[in-house]
Each structure stands twice: as structure tokens, then as C-alpha cells.
């Protein structure tokens, strides 16, 4: 199974969906990404979709809601942890 994260205009992950490998051309990342994006668009799902790896094999780590896609690093990064105040 392939996983795709929808990111908003600020590159913050809004949701993550699962797409069959067959609907991604049966290949591996990065070749599978544009095929999967076209499949997602054919379902009527709009927005920007980035493939993410459940095992963290690419793009740093598996994307989660609230994380940010950093285009410069080509990775999903966790939001900063707020500092504790006393």
C-alpha cells in the first residue's frame, strides 16, 4: 500500500490516505508519486498530495496530521515542541 499526505498552502499535513500499489503504477517511489497523484485527482480529491513512507524509507518519516512538508529538505518534519514555562 502507498500512503499520500495532503498538504495545505502552508505545507501543513491535513490528512493521510492509503492508495493501492496498483493505483500507483505498481512501481516504487519516486516513480509511483505522480501516478498516485493522478489517481487521487481522478477520485475528485483536490489539493497537493505528497507520497509518504510508512516505514520512513523516504521523506524522513511517515507524515502525520499537523506535520509540515519541508520542500528544501524533501522531508516531513514534526511541529516544534512548545517550551515548558514555570
C-alpha positions, 0 to 999 in steps of 0.5 A: 500500500502507498500512503499520500499526505495532503498538504495545505498552502502552508505545507501543513499535513491535513490528512493521510490516505492509503492508495493501492500499489496498483493505483500507483503504477505498481512501481516504487517511489519516486516513480509511483508519486505522480501516478498516485497523484493522478489517481487521487485527482481522478477520485475528485480529491483536490489539493497537493498530495505528497507520497509518504513512507510508512516505514520512513524509507523516504521523506524522513518519516511517515507524515502525520496530521499537523506535520509540515512538508519541508520542500528544501529538505524533501522531508516531513518534519514534526511541529516544534515542541512548545517550551515548558514555562514555570 
